Amino acid sequence: MGNIMNLYWIRHKDHTDIFNQGYVGVSNNVKKRWYDHKTYTNNAHLKHSMEKYGWDNLIKEIVLIADEDYCLDIENKLRPSDKIGWNIVMGGGKPPSALGKKFVRSEEYKQKQRLAHLGQKAWNVGIKLTEEQKSKQFNLADYMKDKVSPRKGVKHSKETIEKVRQAKLGTVMAEETKQKLSLVNKGRKFQLVTCTICGKKGGETGMKARHFERCTGLKQYRARVTLNGKRMWLGKFATKEQADMAIKNAQLGVK
């Protein structure tokens, strides 16, 4: 027999389904592990749940005491894939990684898992949440309202941008998706805003993408003309009409 381990379940009082709710983990020292969850967790789902409900209001219980291999096997059966309940990665790994680094499974094991779940539908297909259930869900949008996004100011490398571009290359949006987007945006009116740098007015979404702190100022129109076989530079102008007038004047000899 290997090391004696504990398989534990951290959940909200309303959670009743260990297969799909709460957080499942394995440890040989649950009290220390629970302290680590409370103090140092990198698991965003668990962290948000603690902030929403309060650590002391969550139920922490040991559901199995057995040797290490058996506990890890049960953990894998409870969390056979990523993002179930409050777990980020699939269970059965040693150690699990809340940073997205997964342990390596053999191809034989992966094939068995694929065959085992072949043709199975997700547990929540066709299930509609009640208003009470919706009110209990963690609302990330509300949570981030008064917080600065951790990605703000972060610039992707050219390599990353190219990888994203290649991944999306040739992707065709389904007609059903197009229709849904069309219905969502039908009749939608964007708030008009004015750029503080160039004074241009436009819809809030588009203006944020190209104006304000990203604005390079009013577009300038360049004017050049060829006289007596020589190419002459006439300067930059605020409007196309002014640039055309400068060219015409130069051709007519007006100074």
C-alpha positions in Angstrom: 0.0 0.0 0.0 1.2 3.5 -0.9 1.0 6.7 1.1 -2.3 7.3 2.9 -4.1 10.3 1.3 -7.3 12.2 1.7 -9.6 13.1 -1.1 -11.5 16.2 -0.1 -14.4 18.4 -1.4 -14.7 22.1 -1.0 -18.2 23.3 -1.8 -21.0 25.8 -1.2 -23.8 24.6 1.2 -26.2 24.4 -1.8 -23.9 22.0 -3.7 -25.1 18.4 -3.9 -23.3 17.0 -6.9 -19.6 16.2 -6.3 -19.2 15.3 -10.0 -19.9 18.8 -11.2 -19.8 21.3 -8.3 -17.2 22.7 -6.0 -13.5 21.8 -5.8 -12.1 18.3 -5.5 -8.5 17.7 -4.4 -6.1 15.1 -2.9 -3.6 15.7 -0.1 -1.9 13.9 2.7 -2.3 16.9 5.0 -5.7 18.5 4.3 -5.5 21.2 7.0 -2.3 22.5 5.4 -3.7 22.2 1.9 -6.9 24.0 2.9 -4.7 26.8 4.4 -2.8 27.0 1.1 -6.1 27.3 -0.8 -7.2 30.1 1.4 -3.9 32.0 1.4 -2.0 31.2 -1.8 -4.4 29.7 -4.3 -3.7 30.3 -8.1 -7.0 28.8 -9.0 -9.1 31.7 -10.2 -12.5 29.9 -9.9 -11.8 28.9 -6.3 -10.5 32.3 -5.5 -13.6 34.1 -6.9 -15.8 31.7 -5.0 -14.0 32.4 -1.7 -14.4 36.2 -2.3 -18.1 35.7 -3.2 -19.2 33.4 -0.3 -16.4 33.8 2.2 -13.9 31.0 3.1 -15.5 30.3 6.4 -18.9 29.8 4.7 -17.6 27.1 2.4 -17.9 23.5 3.5 -14.6 21.6 3.6 -14.9 17.8 4.0 -12.9 14.7 3.5 -14.8 12.2 1.4 -12.3 9.4 1.1 -9.2 8.1 3.0 -7.2 5.6 1.0 -3.8 5.0 -0.6 -2.4 7.5 -3.0 -3.1 5.7 -6.3 -6.7 5.0 -5.4 -7.4 8.6 -4.3 -5.8 10.0 -7.5 -7.9 7.5 -9.6 -11.1 8.6 -7.9 -10.1 12.2 -8.3 -9.7 11.6 -12.1 -13.1 10.0 -12.2 -14.7 13.0 -10.5 -12.7 15.4 -12.6 -12.1 13.6 -15.9 -11.4 16.8 -17.9 -10.5 20.5 -17.4 -12.9 23.2 -16.0 -15.4 21.1 -14.0 -16.9 22.8 -11.0 -14.2 25.0 -9.4 -11.3 22.9 -10.7 -9.3 24.3 -13.5 -7.4 21.1 -14.6 -8.4 17.5 -14.7 -7.9 15.3 -11.7 -5.5 12.5 -11.1 -2.3 14.5 -11.6 0.6 14.6 -9.1 1.0 17.4 -8.4 -2.1 19.2 -10.0 -1.3 22.5 -11.6 -3.6 25.5 -11.2 -1.3 27.4 -13.7 -2.4 25.2 -16.6 0.6 22.9 -16.7 -0.9 19.4 -17.2 0.7 16.1 -16.4 1.3 13.9 -19.4 -1.1 11.0 -20.1 -0.2 8.1 -22.3 -1.8 7.8 -25.7 -3.4 4.5 -24.6 -5.1 6.2 -21.6 -6.3 9.1 -23.8 -7.8 6.7 -26.2 -9.6 4.8 -23.4 -11.0 8.2 -22.2 -12.2 9.2 -25.6 -14.0 5.8 -26.2 -15.5 6.0 -22.7 -17.1 9.3 -23.4 -17.9 8.8 -27.1 -21.4 9.9 -27.9 -22.1 11.1 -24.4 -23.8 14.5 -24.1 -22.8 17.1 -21.6 -24.7 16.8 -18.4 -26.2 20.3 -18.7 -27.5 20.0 -22.3 -31.1 21.3 -22.4 -31.2 22.3 -18.8 -32.3 25.8 -18.0 -31.3 27.5 -14.8 -33.9 29.0 -12.6 -33.7 32.7 -11.6 -32.7 31.6 -8.1 -29.8 29.5 -9.6 -28.8 32.4 -11.8 -28.6 34.8 -8.9 -26.2 32.4 -7.1 -23.8 32.2 -10.0 -20.6 34.1 -9.9 -20.9 37.1 -12.1 -17.4 37.9 -13.5 -18.6 41.1 -15.2 -19.8 42.6 -11.9 -16.7 41.4 -10.1 -14.4 43.2 -12.6 -16.4 46.4 -12.8 -14.2 48.3 -10.3 -11.0 46.4 -11.0 -8.3 46.9 -13.5 -7.9 44.1 -16.0 -4.6 42.2 -15.4 -4.2 42.2 -19.2 -4.4 46.0 -19.5 -1.3 47.5 -21.1 0.1 44.0 -22.0 1.2 43.9 -25.6 1.4 40.6 -27.5 4.6 39.7 -29.3 4.6 39.5 -33.1 5.0 35.8 -32.8 1.9 35.5 -30.6 -0.1 37.8 -32.9 0.9 35.6 -35.9 -0.1 32.4 -34.1 -3.5 33.8 -33.4 -3.9 35.0 -37.0 -2.9 31.6 -38.3 -5.3 29.8 -35.9 -8.2 31.9 -37.1 -7.2 31.8 -40.8 -10.0 30.3 -43.0 -12.5 30.1 -40.1 -16.0 30.6 -41.4 -18.7 31.8 -39.0 -21.8 29.6 -39.0 -25.0 31.2 -40.5 -26.8 30.6 -37.2 -24.1 32.6 -35.3 -24.3 35.4 -37.9 -28.1 35.6 -37.4 -27.8 35.7 -33.6 -25.2 38.5 -33.8 -27.4 40.3 -36.2 -30.4 40.1 -33.9 -28.4 41.2 -30.9 -27.1 44.3 -32.6 -30.3 45.1 -34.5 -31.5 48.6 -33.6 -28.6 49.1 -31.2 -27.5 52.7 -31.0 -23.9 53.5 -30.0 -23.2 56.6 -27.9 -21.6 59.3 -29.9 -18.3 60.7 -28.5 -15.8 63.3 -29.6 -12.1 62.7 -29.8 -10.2 65.1 -27.5 -7.2 65.2 -29.8 -8.6 65.6 -33.4 -12.2 66.6 -32.6 -13.7 63.8 -34.7 -17.1 62.4 -33.7 -18.2 58.8 -33.9 -19.6 55.7 -32.2 -18.1 55.0 -28.8 -16.7 51.5 -29.7 -15.0 52.5 -32.9 -13.6 55.7 -31.5 -12.0 54.0 -28.5 -10.2 51.7 -30.9 -8.6 54.5 -33.1 -8.9 57.8 -31.2 -8.3 59.4 -27.8 -4.9 58.1 -26.5 -4.4 56.2 -29.8 -5.2 59.2 -32.0 -2.5 60.5 -34.3 -4.3 63.7 -35.1 -6.2 64.9 -38.1 -5.3 63.1 -41.4 -3.1 65.4 -43.5 -3.2 65.4 -47.3 0.0 65.6 -49.2 0.3 67.7 -52.3 2.9 67.2 -55.1 3.1 68.6 -58.6 5.3 68.1 -61.7 6.4 71.4 -63.4 8.9 71.6 -66.2 9.8 67.9 -65.7 10.6 68.4 -62.0 8.6 66.9 -59.2 7.8 69.6 -56.6 6.7 69.2 -53.0 3.9 71.6 -52.0 3.3 70.5 -48.4 0.6 69.0 -46.3 -3.0 70.2 -46.0 -5.9 69.6 -43.6 -8.4 68.7 -46.3 -8.2 67.1 -49.8 -9.8 70.2 -51.3 -7.0 72.4 -50.0 -4.4 70.0 -51.4 -6.1 70.0 -54.8 -6.3 73.8 -54.8 -2.6 74.0 -54.0 -1.8 71.7 -57.0 -4.1 73.7 -59.3 -2.5 77.0 -58.3 0.9 75.7 -58.8 0.0 74.5 -62.3 -1.5 77.9 -63.1 1.6 79.7 -61.7 -0.2 81.3 -58.8 2.0 82.1 -55.8 
